[in-house]
């Protein structure tokens, strides 16, 4: 199977074959690995002032960097970062999808973040948001409904254009101690909307991955009921044990992640190896598992620690 086929095989929870697929929602160490700044760390404020030639060169450079990451680190999927100018002008996002398909064919599964649900508000907005939940619940729900309709319209445009295999949803709902909202509030203000989005995505032919780190256990049933094909990131720093999730939900949903990002910064090499082996040993049986960290390959993570878990994956990740 191609990497893309292997990825889809896992999303469909089919029995594992060959090596378990691997990808990361983001790989930000591109300067260290390739000597190039990650697209999301670049300043494109003057994009509209650039000539067509300069914009094309930037597009090509971004596409080639995303492909270089996938090739070097043996990813089965490419998560396409959506930059501000691409969000403002969907034709720019279409061009990036087309460039990646032109250069890679059907080798890689391509996905874009598209999530309009209510995540954890920023620190300076938490108090106001919490007060609005009590004082203006109807307005909160109306806003969520409006965003859901807008996001589904974007998904329809992406489906009409073609080239994507799936969408992922990256709004975070939880901290290490638990969800930002109580389960009852989550059920009222959040849960109906990812369910609507995911239902629309499925009807459009997209696979869907739902990401949220932290302690998801109090709302896990609602996340699974929303109907995504896969759940990422099964955060061990939030007390989420992939073995328990696999036993309870592995027959219903593909699992992605669980290698402890915290240990990749602060733990010993032995700690990191043990975390990677545990994720593989508990996630792989029966298929329906994709190897990944519990967040992203974020700025400041030692690159050699990421390469270490890949060594573990290459040694122990075969069915």
N, C-alpha and C positions, 0 to 999 in steps of 0.2 A: 504493500500500500504506500501511496505518497504520504508525506506528513499531513496534508489536508485530510485525506481519507482516514488516516489513523485518528485524527482529532475528532472528526465527525463520528467515527466508529465508537469512540469513548462517550461522546455526548449522547449517543443513542443507547448507551449502556449495553452494548454488545460484548460478548466474551472477548477478553484481551488477546491480542496477537502481536508477536514481535516485541518491540520495546514500547513501554507506556509513553504516550505523548507528553510533551513538555512545552510550556510557554510562560511568559510573564506579562501581566497587564501593562507594565512599563519597564523599560530598561534605561535608566538615566545616567549610567556610567559611560556614555559614549565618548567623552573626551579622553578618559583613561584607556578605554579599549580601542578607540579608532582615531583619536586626535581630532574629533569633531564635536561641537556643541550640540546637545540634544535639541530638536526643533522647539520643544516647549520652553527652553531656556534662552531662546533667541528673541531679538526685538524686531518685530515686523511692523512697527508703527508706520513706516513709510511705504508699506506695500502698494498702496494705490498710486504712489508717485513713481514707482519703478516702471521701466520699459517692459514690454511683453517679453523681450529676450531675457532680461534679468529675472523676472518672475519665473519664467520657465526653468532657468538654471537653478533657482532655489528649489523649485518643485522636484527637479531631477535629483538634486543633492539630498533632499529629505528622503525621497523614495529609496535611493541607493543606500542611505544609512540604515533605514529600517530593514532593508533586505540583508545588509551586512550583519546586523545583529542576529537575525533569524538564521542565517547560514552558519555563522561562527559558533553560535550557542545551540544549534540544532532545535530551534523552536518549530513547532508544528503550525503555529498560528501567529499572525501579526496583528497587534492592536494598533490601529491607526490613530495617532493623536490628532484631535480636532482643535486647531488653533483659532484664535479670535476671528481672523479674516476669512477662514474657511466656514466658520459658523455663520458669519454675516452674509456670505455668498456661497450657497451650496454648490455652485458650479466649480468652485475651487476644490471642495471636497471630492466632487466627482472626478476631477482631473487627477487627484492623488490616487484614488481607487484605480483609475484607468492605468496610470503609470505603473503601479505595483502589479497589476494583472499583466500588462504588456511585458514586464521584465521577468516575471516569475511564472506566468501561465497559471495552471491550477495546482502548483506545488504547495502553496500555503493557504490556510484558512484565513480569511480577512474579516476583521470585526471593527466596529466603531462604537464608542461610548454614546449611548442615547438614553438618558434617564431624567425624567422630569418630576420625580417624586420628592417628597419632603425629607431631606436628610437632616443631620445635626446642624443647627445654625452656627455661624461663626461666634466666637466668644463675645464680641460686642453686640450681638443681636439676640443672645439667648434669653435675657430677661424680658425684652419686648415681645419676643415670639411666645414665650411661656404665658405672658399676660394676655396676649391675643387669643390663645387657645381657650381661655376662660371667657374673655370679654367679647370676642368676635368669632365664634366657631364657624358660623355660616360663611363669613368672608374667607376664612382659611380653607374651607372645603370648596368654595367657589373658585378660589385661586388655584387649588390643586386640580380641579376639574378642567379649568382653562389650560393649564400647562400640559395636562395629559392630552387634550385635544391637539394642541400645537405640536407636541412631540410625535404623536401618531401621524400627523400630517407630514412631518419630516421623514418618518419611517416609510411612508408611502412614496415620497419622492425618491428616497434611496432605493426602494424596491423597483420603481419604474426605471431608474438608471441602470441598475444591475451591477454585478461585480462583487458585491459583498455576500459572505456566507451567513453572517450573523451580527447581532448587536449585543453589547454588554451594558449593564446598568450599574453605575458606580457611586450612587448616593449611599453614604454611610449612615446607619441608623443607631449604632451601638458604640459604647465605650467599653473599657475592659471590665467594668463592674456590671454592665448590663445596658439595655436600650436607653436612649435619651428620653423617650416617652415611655410611660407605663404600657404594659401589654394592652390594656383597655383603650388607652389613647391611640396607640399604634393601630389597633383594629379599626378605630373610627376615622382617624385623620390620614393614615398612610396606606394601610393594606389594600383597600379597594383599588388604588390607582396603579401600583405595579401589576396587579392582576389584570386590569384593563389594558395596560401597555403590552404586557407579555402576550395576552390573547390576540391583540392586534398584530404583534410581531409574528406570531405563529401563523396567523392567517395570511400574512404577506410572504411566508416561506422562509423566515429567518429563524435560525437557532438563537437562543437567548441565554446569556450567563448573568446571574445576579451576584454582584459583589457587595459585601459589607463585612468589615472586620469587627473586632471586639466580641463581647459576650452576646451572641445571638440566641442563646438557648431559650430565654423567655418568649421569644417571638418566632422561634424556628418553625413551628407548625404553620404559621401564617406565611412565612417565606416560601415554604415548600408548596403550600396550597396555591400560591400565586402562579405556579406552573412553569418556572424556568427550566430549561434543559439541564443547567448546571448551577452549582452554588460555589462561590469563591468568597472568602479565603480560608474559612475554618480556622480561626485565629487561636493558636495555643496560648498566646498571652492573655486572651479573654477567657481561658478555661475551656475552650472547645477541643474535644478529643475526637480525632478522626475515626478512631475505632468505634466509639459509641455512635457517632453519626452514621457511619457505614452500616452498622448493625440495624439501626432503626429506620434509615431512609435510603440506603443504597439501592433498594429495589425500585425507587421512585425517581431518583435524581442523580446525575453525575456529580462527583465531588472533585474540587480543584483546590490544591494548596496544602497547607498545614506545616510546611517547613518553617520553623520558628525564626522570624526575622530578627527578633531581639537577641537571640543567641548568636546570630551571624555577625552581630556587632560586638557583643560583650562576653560571649561564651568562649570556651576552649574549642580547639579543632575537634576534639572528641565529642563535645556537646553538639556541635554542628553535624557531624557525621551521624550521631545517634538520632538526631531529629529527622534528618533526611531519610535514614533507613526506616524509622518508625512510620513516617508518612507513606513510604512505598509499601511496607509490609502490611499495613492496615488498610490502605486505600486500594491497592491493586486487585485483591482477590475478586474474581467474577467479572472484572472489567468495570467500566463506568468510573474511571479515575484518570485525572490529568495531573502530572507532577508540577508543582509550583511552590513558590514561597508563600508566606502568609500575608504578603502585601505586594510590594514591587521591589525591583532592584533600584533602591532609592539613592539619592545623592548622599554620600558619606559612608555607604556600605563598603567594606573592603572587597575589592573585586576578586581577590584570591579566595574569599569565603564563598562567593557565588560559584566560582570555578570548582571549589571543593565539593559542593553539593551536586554539581554536574558529574564529577568523578563517581560519586556514590550512585547517581542515577544510571550512569553507563554500566556500572558493575552489577547493580541489583535490580535494575528496572526492566528486565526482560521477562516475558511470560513463558 
